[in-house]
Amino acid sequence: MNEATPQQQQKILVVSAHPDPRSLNAALTDFAARHLRAAGHEVRVSDLYAMKWKATVDADDFPDHAADERLKVWAASERATLADRLSPDIAAEQEKVRWSDAVIFQFPLWWFSVPAILKGWIDRVFTSGFAYGPAVPPPYSEGVLAGRRALVSVTIGARESSFSDRGIHGRLTDVLHPVQHGLFWFTGMSPLEPFAVYGSHNLPEERFEAAKREYGRRLDGLFTDEPVPFRSLVGGDYDHGMRLLPGVEAEGTTGLELHTHPRG
């Protein structure tokens, strides 16, 4: 799939994870869908709690799996994917991802990660043979889902300063690295810098309006903003053991920043 030009109508999948339809996350999901549709785009929403999404991987995901056979999830999911024999709920979500030009995750940060229901959506939908696997481009490159943009929109109860470079929780980009790098970039999608609403437990109306204005600007740049410049596995920066070669990073770079190209 090729990246669409900004002038074209785009197709966006919003995956939302909050149990209360009156929540801030639900309001941001609704805002995103309305804002993008008003701009002429086509939007589908997977509201995981409203869908009563099954979060656990088990043998029911693979209808042809023999009951007396040990369940090796990676192998079983790959066979079922390649044979077009996944459970219907998984197949439907994979079709939405294939259809999309961009994927947005909307969720509250719970225990420094995505809610369990969203993790279960990832576990069940991003199967081998669909998002990665044999006879496809390698991970961390222009992979299977290349051409798609990806945006995290997250609500956080804590103050912004606590997720800074010297904040006690660590930088938000590091906390979200498993999603941004380990899911989106692993499968070839181009992740944008995350959008975050801090202090979300008690958000007065004026701050909510300001958050919507900022989110609207981020949505307007969904197909034009520069993605996070993650290094490609096939770009010559890594050895055969998938270790970054010495000397390719900017002086003083440490931690997870090693896996992004220096900006500017």
N, C-alpha and C positions, 0 to 999 in steps of 0.2 A: 504494500500500500504506500502511495506517495503522499507527502504532506500537501494538503490543499492550500491554495492561495487565500490570503485574507479576504478577498472579494467574494469568494464562493460561499454558498450556504454550507454550514458545517453541521455535523451530527455529533451530539454530545450526550454521553451517558453519565448521570449523576447517581452515585451509590451512597445512600444515606443510612446512618446507623444511630438512631436514638429511639428509646421506647415510647416517648411522649410526643404526640403530634402538636402539642402546644409549646414545645421546647424551642430554645434558641437555634438548635441545629435544624429543626424542622422549618423554622422561619427563614434560615439562610438557604436551605434547600429550595424552598418556594421562591425566594428572591432570585436565586440563580436561574431557576427554570424560567421565570417570567422575564428576567433581564435578557437572557440569551434568546428566548423566543421573540421578544420585541426587536432584537437586532437581526431577525430573519433566520435564525438557526433552528434546527430540529433537535428536540430534547426528549430523552427517555429517562425516567427516574426509577431506580430500584430501591424502594424503601424497605429495608430488610426486616424491620420489626413488623411493619404492616403486612409484609408477605409471609410472616412467620417462617422465615428462612431457617432451615435445619443447618446448624453450625458444625455438626460433627461428621467427619468422614467415617463411613463404615461400608460394609459389603453391599448394602442396599443401593449405594451409588453406582454399582456395577452389576446390572441385572443378570449377566451371563456368568458371574463368578460362582463356581461350584461351592456348595455349602460345606463340603468335606475337605476343601482345599485351604491351606494356610493363606491368609490375606496379606499379600505383599503389596502395599498401597501403590507404590510407584509403578510397579509392573502392571498391576490390575488396572490402574487408571489409564496407563498408556494404551493397553490393549483395547479397553472400552472406548477410548477417544478415537483411536485410529479405525475402529470398526463401527463408529457412530452408534455406540451402544451404552452411552452414559444415561443416568436417570434424567427424566425430562426437565427437572428444575435446573440442573447443571447445564444441560444443552441449551436451554433458553437464555441463560445468562451469558454463556459463551457467544451465542449469536448476537447479543447486544454489544459485547466487546468488539466482535468482528465488524459490526455495523458502524461503530463509532469512529470519529476522527479525534476525539478527546475523551478522557475519563476523569471525572472529578470525584474524589472521596470527601464526604462531609461527615465528621464525627467528633465527639468529645474525646479529649485525651484522658484515658483512664489507666492509672498505673503505668504511665509513660509509654502507652501503646494504644492500639486501636481496640475498640470494644470486641469482646469475644465473638459476637455475631458477624462482625466484619472480617475478623481473622478467619472464621469459618467459611465465609464467602470466598476469600482468597484461597484457602486450602482446597476447597472443592472445585472452584472454577478454573484455576490456573493449573490445569493438569499437564502432564507430559504428553506430547503429541499435539497440544494446543498452544501452550505458551512457551514451551521449550522442548528439547528432546532430540531424537535421532533425525539425521538428514535435514537439519535446519541450521541456520547461522548460529554461531556460538553465542553464549550469554555475554552480557555487558558489551554489546555491539549493536549494529543495525540488525537486530534479531527479528523474531517471528512477528512481534507486534510493532515493528518500526513504522514511523510515519504518524503515530498517534501522540498527542500531547497528554500530559498527566498533571493534575493539580490537586494538592491536598488543601482542604479548608478545614481547620481544626479549631475547636473552642477549648480554652484552658482556664481553669479556675484561678491559677496562680498569677502573680504579677509578671510583667514582661522581663523585668530586670533579673528575676530568678532563673530565666532561661537564656542568659547572656554568656559571654565568654568566661566571665568570672562568677556567674550565678551558680547557686548550689545545685541546681538540677542539670547543669550542662547546657550547651547551646541547643536550641530547638532543632537545628539542622542535623546535629548528631543524634538526638533522640529519635528523629524521624528517618534516620539513615536506612533502617531495615525496609521501610516502605519506598522511600525515594530511590535508593540505590539497589536494594536487595529484591525488590519486586518490579518497580517501573523500569529502571535501567537494565536490570537483568534480562527482561523480556524485550528490550529494544525501544520501549516508549521513552519520550523525552520529557523528564520531569521539570516543572517550573519551581521557582522558589515558593515555599508554602505560604499560604495566607492564614493568619492566626488572629483570633479574638481573645485577648487576655482578660482576666478579672471577670469571667463569664458568669460566676455564681450570682452576682448582683450588678446587672448591667442597666444603668439608667437609660431612659429613652434617647437622650441626646447622644450618648455613646453608641447606642445601637444604630442610630441614623448615620453617625460618622462611619461606623463599621460597614454599613451597607454602601456608602459612597465609595469607600476604599475597595470593597469587594467588587463593586461594579467596575472600577478601573482595572482591577486584576482580570475580571472576566472579559473586558474589552480587549485585553492583551493576550488572551488565551492562545491565539495563533500567531502572535507577532513578538511577544516578549522572548528574550533569549533564555533558553533552558539552562539548567545547571550543567556546567561543562565537565561532566564525568568523563574519565579516561576510558577509552575503548580497550577491551582485552586484545583486540587484533591490531591495535595502533602502534605496536612496537615498544610500549612502555612496560610490558610485563614479560617475565621469563616463562619457560614451559611449566614451572610450578605455580603459575599465577601470582608470583611475587613481583612487586614493583622493582624495576631495575634501579640500581643506585645512581644518583645524580640527575634523575629526570625532574625531580621536584624543585621548586623554588627554595632558596636558602631559608632555613628556619621553619619550614613547613613540617607539621607533625600531625599525628592522629589521622582521623578520617579525611582531613583535607588533602592528604597525600593522593587520594584517588580522584581529585578534580584538577583540571588544568588551571594554572594561575590566571586570574582575571586581569584583563587589560594588557 
